[in-house]
Amino acid sequence: MSCDTFSVCELQKAGTGCHEDVVTDQTGWCYVDPFQNPDDNPALVASCPAETRRIVRFVDPMNATPAPGATVLLVCPN
């Protein structure tokens, strides 16, 4: 498959609601880790195994971010 068949877009970071609210009206992503950030809501990672209670969380009230069937690549630039 040619690279020309792919499109790339950047998902913006969501605000504090992504870290605090189970349901939010924001769109974007956030990294939730209550152990490292006491302001993060532990309920958001309660279903994770105890030793890995952290997630990259995508939020969107329309459930369209990321798009259904999309592949998401996480990149941490220097």
N, CA and C atoms as a LAMMPS dump frame, in Angstrom:
ITEM: TIMESTEP
0
ITEM: NUMBER OF ATOMS
234
ITEM: BOX BOUNDS ff ff ff
-5.0000000000000000e+02 5.0000000000000000e+02
-5.0000000000000000e+02 5.0000000000000000e+02
-5.0000000000000000e+02 5.0000000000000000e+02
ITEM: ATOMS id mol type element x y z
1 1 1 N 0.841 -1.171 0
2 1 2 C 0 0 0
3 1 3 C 0.892 1.242 0
4 2 1 N 0.567 2.168 -0.824
5 2 2 C 1.325 3.399 -0.951
6 2 3 C 1.063 4.333 0.229
7 3 1 N 2.093 5.041 0.647
8 3 2 C 1.929 6.031 1.726
9 3 3 C 0.961 7.128 1.329
10 4 1 N 0.768 7.342 0.031
11 4 2 C -0.153 8.374 -0.447
12 4 3 C -1.601 8.075 -0.075
13 5 1 N -1.898 6.826 0.289
14 5 2 C -3.266 6.465 0.633
15 5 3 C -3.614 6.823 2.078
16 6 1 N -2.629 7.247 2.848
17 6 2 C -2.857 7.576 4.251
18 6 3 C -2.987 9.077 4.437
19 7 1 N -3.754 9.46 5.434
20 7 2 C -3.804 10.869 5.821
21 7 3 C -3.34 10.953 7.269
22 8 1 N -2.782 12.088 7.623
23 8 2 C -2.238 12.29 8.956
24 8 3 C -2.875 13.538 9.544
25 9 1 N -3.267 13.432 10.788
26 9 2 C -3.758 14.61 11.494
27 9 3 C -3.256 14.545 12.928
28 10 1 N -3.244 15.664 13.57
29 10 2 C -2.776 15.748 14.949
30 10 3 C -3.978 15.878 15.869
31 11 1 N -4.023 15.038 16.892
32 11 2 C -5.066 15.153 17.905
33 11 3 C -4.564 16.087 18.995
34 12 1 N -5.344 17.072 19.317
35 12 2 C -4.945 18.059 20.319
36 12 3 C -5.149 17.511 21.726
37 13 1 N -4.347 17.989 22.656
38 13 2 C -4.551 17.642 24.049
39 13 3 C -5.868 18.239 24.524
40 14 1 N -6.581 17.472 25.313
41 14 2 C -7.809 17.962 25.93
42 14 3 C -7.45 18.697 27.216
43 15 1 N -8.379 19.421 27.762
44 15 2 C -8.13 20.184 28.982
45 15 3 C -8.277 19.34 30.236
46 16 1 N -8.432 20.002 31.352
47 16 2 C -8.463 19.324 32.643
48 16 3 C -9.636 18.361 32.777
49 17 1 N -10.717 18.601 32.075
50 17 2 C -11.864 17.702 32.14
51 17 3 C -11.512 16.281 31.738
52 18 1 N -10.563 16.123 30.845
53 18 2 C -10.109 14.803 30.415
54 18 3 C -9.459 14.06 31.579
55 19 1 N -8.819 14.789 32.462
56 19 2 C -8.133 14.207 33.619
57 19 3 C -9.054 13.988 34.811
58 20 1 N -10.175 14.721 34.841
59 20 2 C -11.001 14.738 36.044
60 20 3 C -12.373 14.108 35.885
61 21 1 N -12.991 14.262 34.723
62 21 2 C -14.39 13.889 34.556
63 21 3 C -14.54 12.56 33.819
64 22 1 N -15.428 11.701 34.342
65 22 2 C -15.708 10.443 33.653
66 22 3 C -16.358 10.747 32.309
67 23 1 N -17.294 11.684 32.28
68 23 2 C -17.93 12.149 31.04
69 23 3 C -17.527 13.6 30.852
70 24 1 N -17.017 13.936 29.674
71 24 2 C -16.574 15.306 29.412
72 24 3 C -17.072 15.757 28.049
73 25 1 N -17.221 17.063 27.887
74 25 2 C -17.643 17.609 26.597
75 25 3 C -16.446 18.023 25.747
76 26 1 N -15.246 17.682 26.199
77 26 2 C -14.031 18.047 25.47
78 26 3 C -13.702 17.008 24.403
79 27 1 N -12.852 17.413 23.471
80 27 2 C -12.369 16.509 22.428
81 27 3 C -10.851 16.553 22.439
82 28 1 N -10.222 15.383 22.392
83 28 2 C -8.768 15.313 22.358
84 28 3 C -8.266 14.117 23.128
85 29 1 N -7.094 14.278 23.73
86 29 2 C -6.48 13.182 24.47
87 29 3 C -5.786 13.733 25.707
88 30 1 N -5.51 12.839 26.645
89 30 2 C -4.716 13.193 27.817
90 30 3 C -4.086 11.927 28.376
91 31 1 N -3.053 12.093 29.173
92 31 2 C -2.387 10.992 29.856
93 31 3 C -2.824 11.038 31.307
94 32 1 N -3.502 9.995 31.749
95 32 2 C -4.045 9.939 33.1
96 32 3 C -3.18 8.998 33.942
97 33 1 N -2.571 9.538 34.978
98 33 2 C -1.727 8.76 35.884
99 33 3 C -1.845 9.37 37.287
100 34 1 N -2.851 8.93 38.058
101 34 2 C -3.047 9.52 39.386
102 34 3 C -1.853 9.374 40.322
103 35 1 N -1.016 8.371 40.115
104 35 2 C 0.167 8.206 40.958
105 35 3 C 1.147 9.36 40.749
106 36 1 N 1.315 9.799 39.495
107 36 2 C 2.224 10.895 39.169
108 36 3 C 1.556 12.263 39.267
109 37 1 N 0.24 12.313 39.037
110 37 2 C -0.485 13.579 39.055
111 37 3 C -1.7 13.439 39.974
112 38 1 N -1.615 13.921 41.199
113 38 2 C -2.71 13.76 42.155
114 38 3 C -4.025 14.407 41.718
115 39 1 N -3.988 15.312 40.724
116 39 2 C -5.216 15.927 40.23
117 39 3 C -5.99 15.002 39.299
118 40 1 N -5.357 13.912 38.815
119 40 2 C -6.049 12.956 37.951
120 40 3 C -7.045 12.142 38.774
121 41 1 N -8.195 11.881 38.193
122 41 2 C -9.263 11.143 38.856
123 41 3 C -8.946 9.646 38.854
124 42 1 N -8.729 9.029 40.014
125 42 2 C -8.414 7.6 40.073
126 42 3 C -9.511 6.713 39.489
127 43 1 N -10.739 7.196 39.47
128 43 2 C -11.842 6.403 38.905
129 43 3 C -11.625 6.121 37.417
130 44 1 N -10.867 6.99 36.732
131 44 2 C -10.634 6.812 35.291
132 44 3 C -9.74 5.618 34.989
133 45 1 N -8.972 5.161 35.967
134 45 2 C -8.071 4.023 35.761
135 45 3 C -8.384 2.868 36.714
136 46 1 N -9.53 2.914 37.361
137 46 2 C -9.879 1.906 38.368
138 46 3 C -9.935 0.493 37.802
139 47 1 N -10.266 0.344 36.529
140 47 2 C -10.357 -0.997 35.938
141 47 3 C -9.006 -1.512 35.443
142 48 1 N -7.969 -0.692 35.514
143 48 2 C -6.616 -1.117 35.113
144 48 3 C -6.002 -1.974 36.215
145 49 1 N -5.1 -2.888 35.855
146 49 2 C -4.389 -3.636 36.893
147 49 3 C -3.675 -2.673 37.851
148 50 1 N -3.599 -3.038 39.114
149 50 2 C -3.058 -2.15 40.153
150 50 3 C -1.677 -1.607 39.814
151 51 1 N -0.826 -2.416 39.191
152 51 2 C 0.538 -1.983 38.891
153 51 3 C 0.634 -1.116 37.629
154 52 1 N -0.467 -0.962 36.898
155 52 2 C -0.44 -0.157 35.665
156 52 3 C -1.657 0.752 35.583
157 53 1 N -1.946 1.462 36.638
158 53 2 C -3.12 2.337 36.648
159 53 3 C -2.793 3.685 36.022
160 54 1 N -2.684 3.65 34.705
161 54 2 C -2.454 4.861 33.899
162 54 3 C -2.909 4.557 32.487
163 55 1 N -3.368 5.574 31.774
164 55 2 C -3.87 5.381 30.413
165 55 3 C -3.631 6.63 29.57
166 56 1 N -3.555 6.437 28.269
167 56 2 C -3.728 7.524 27.317
168 56 3 C -5.214 7.498 27.012
169 57 1 N -5.887 8.571 27.328
170 57 2 C -7.343 8.626 27.213
171 57 3 C -7.744 9.528 26.065
172 58 1 N -8.624 9.021 25.214
173 58 2 C -9.204 9.807 24.13
174 58 3 C -10.625 10.157 24.529
175 59 1 N -10.983 11.425 24.382
176 59 2 C -12.334 11.88 24.721
177 59 3 C -12.934 12.636 23.557
178 60 1 N -14.23 12.477 23.401
179 60 2 C -14.97 13.166 22.341
180 60 3 C -16.448 12.88 22.583
181 61 1 N -17.271 13.906 22.818
182 61 2 C -18.697 13.655 23.062
183 61 3 C -19.39 12.992 21.867
184 62 1 N -18.807 13.09 20.689
185 62 2 C -19.387 12.467 19.49
186 62 3 C -18.818 11.066 19.242
187 63 1 N -17.868 10.623 20.093
188 63 2 C -17.196 9.331 19.928
189 63 3 C -16.584 9.178 18.536
190 64 1 N -15.972 10.251 18.052
191 64 2 C -15.382 10.241 16.713
192 64 3 C -13.883 10.551 16.729
193 65 1 N -13.286 10.618 17.913
194 65 2 C -11.857 10.909 18.026
195 65 3 C -11.204 9.853 18.888
196 66 1 N -10.305 9.086 18.347
197 66 2 C -9.961 9.015 16.928
198 66 3 C -11.11 8.407 16.127
199 67 1 N -11.05 8.597 14.827
200 67 2 C -12.11 8.097 13.948
201 67 3 C -12.205 6.578 14.062
202 68 1 N -13.415 6.027 13.997
203 68 2 C -13.552 4.572 14.034
204 68 3 C -12.691 3.915 12.954
205 69 1 N -11.927 2.905 13.339
206 69 2 C -11.058 2.201 12.408
207 69 3 C -9.71 2.856 12.176
208 70 1 N -9.486 4.007 12.804
209 70 2 C -8.219 4.729 12.619
210 70 3 C -7.099 4.028 13.386
211 71 1 N -5.884 4.201 12.913
212 71 2 C -4.698 3.764 13.614
213 71 3 C -4.065 4.986 14.247
214 72 1 N -3.801 4.918 15.534
215 72 2 C -3.215 6.052 16.247
216 72 3 C -1.765 5.72 16.57
217 73 1 N -0.895 6.619 16.202
218 73 2 C 0.526 6.486 16.525
219 73 3 C 0.876 7.55 17.552
220 74 1 N 1.468 7.13 18.639
221 74 2 C 1.889 8.072 19.673
222 74 3 C 3.372 8.373 19.463
223 75 1 N 3.694 9.65 19.393
224 75 2 C 5.071 10.072 19.178
225 75 3 C 5.427 11.084 20.249
226 76 1 N 6.535 10.858 20.9
227 76 2 C 7.032 11.798 21.909
228 76 3 C 8.272 12.473 21.353
229 77 1 N 8.119 13.662 20.755
230 77 2 C 9.284 14.348 20.196
231 77 3 C 10.201 14.833 21.309
232 78 1 N 11.463 14.957 20.982
233 78 2 C 12.437 15.463 21.952
234 78 3 C 12.32 16.943 22.11
